[in-house]
Amino acid sequence: MAQYTTIITGHGGFADGIKNTLNLLSIIPDNYKFINFENGMTEEAYKKELTAAVKPGEATVLFTDIFGGTPFKVCAEIAYHNDKVQVVTGCNIGSLMEATYNSYRSLRDYADDLVFISKNFTQRLGAEKVNN
């Protein structure tokens, strides 16, 4: 089961959507937390909630929806000041599910695998004919 605290966060209901999907497809590890950056929420209030969720000295991955958005920027700032925090962005539900059941030697290995798995889960399907 997941060995590192993972905080899933993003715009609107992103975190709740991931939580609901995990609930449907798998189980939610006890060390997963879900924080939404809600419409109308100030960046300051969001940062305060997210900072409170990151426990001092606890290895944590902050899993955000999109690179460059407010959730990513706030997470990057938190990670900049805490060497026990890694940020991954643009990942998907498949990466979370697969990584939950893997073991990692380090927090960085876990974060890197989330990105690697996400890239492998990203595929294209088309209706082109195959010429033999």
C-alpha positions in Angstrom: 0.0 0.0 0.0 1.1 3.6 -0.5 4.1 4.3 1.8 4.2 8.1 1.4 1.6 10.8 2.2 0.0 12.0 -1.0 -2.0 15.1 -1.2 -4.2 15.3 -4.3 -5.1 18.9 -5.1 -6.2 21.0 -8.0 -8.8 23.5 -9.4 -12.5 23.2 -8.6 -13.5 19.6 -7.7 -10.4 17.9 -9.1 -9.4 16.4 -5.7 -12.9 15.2 -5.0 -13.2 13.8 -8.5 -10.0 11.8 -8.0 -11.3 10.6 -4.6 -14.6 9.5 -6.0 -12.9 7.6 -8.9 -10.5 5.9 -6.5 -13.4 4.9 -4.3 -15.1 3.3 -7.3 -12.1 1.5 -8.7 -9.9 0.7 -5.7 -9.4 1.7 -2.1 -8.1 5.0 -0.8 -5.0 4.6 1.4 -5.2 6.3 4.8 -2.3 8.5 3.9 -4.0 10.1 0.9 -5.5 13.6 1.4 -7.7 15.6 -0.9 -7.8 19.4 -1.1 -9.7 21.4 -3.7 -8.8 25.0 -4.8 -12.5 26.0 -4.9 -13.9 28.7 -7.1 -13.8 32.0 -5.1 -11.2 30.7 -2.7 -8.3 33.1 -2.2 -4.8 31.9 -2.8 -3.9 32.8 0.8 -6.7 30.6 2.2 -5.8 27.8 -0.1 -2.1 28.0 0.8 -3.0 28.0 4.5 -5.1 24.8 4.1 -2.5 23.1 2.1 0.4 24.1 4.4 -1.6 22.7 7.4 -2.0 19.4 5.6 1.8 18.9 5.1 3.1 17.6 8.3 6.6 18.7 9.3 9.2 16.0 8.6 6.7 13.8 6.8 7.7 12.7 3.2 4.9 14.0 1.1 4.0 14.2 -2.6 1.7 17.0 -3.7 -0.2 15.7 -6.8 -1.6 18.7 -8.8 -3.8 18.9 -11.8 -2.0 21.3 -14.3 1.5 22.8 -14.5 1.6 26.5 -13.9 -1.8 26.9 -12.3 -2.3 28.3 -8.7 -2.4 24.8 -7.1 0.9 24.0 -8.8 2.5 27.3 -7.8 1.4 27.0 -4.2 2.7 23.4 -4.0 6.0 24.4 -5.6 6.5 27.1 -3.0 5.8 24.6 -0.2 8.2 22.1 -1.7 10.9 24.8 -2.2 11.0 25.3 1.5 10.7 21.6 2.5 13.1 18.9 1.2 10.6 16.2 2.3 8.1 17.4 -0.3 7.9 16.6 -4.0 5.4 18.0 -6.5 4.1 16.1 -9.5 1.7 17.7 -12.0 -0.3 16.6 -15.0 -0.6 13.0 -13.8 -3.6 10.8 -14.0 -5.8 8.4 -12.0 -4.0 5.4 -13.5 -0.7 6.5 -12.1 -2.1 7.0 -8.7 -3.7 3.5 -8.7 -0.6 1.7 -9.9 1.8 3.6 -7.7 -0.3 2.9 -4.7 0.7 -0.8 -4.8 4.4 -0.3 -5.6 7.3 0.0 -3.2 9.8 2.8 -3.5 13.3 3.4 -2.1 12.7 7.1 -1.8 10.1 9.9 -2.1 11.8 11.0 -5.3 11.5 7.5 -6.8 7.8 7.6 -6.0 7.3 11.0 -7.6 9.3 10.0 -10.7 7.2 6.8 -11.1 4.0 8.8 -10.9 5.2 10.8 -13.9 6.5 7.7 -15.7 3.3 5.7 -15.2 1.2 8.7 -16.4 3.2 9.0 -19.6 2.7 5.2 -20.2 -1.1 5.5 -19.6 -1.4 8.3 -22.1 -2.3 6.7 -25.4 -4.0 7.7 -28.7 -6.6 5.6 -30.4 -7.7 6.3 -34.0 -9.8 4.7 -36.6 -7.2 4.7 -39.4 -7.0 1.7 -41.6 -3.9 -0.4 -41.3 -2.3 -1.2 -44.7 -0.8 -4.6 -44.9 
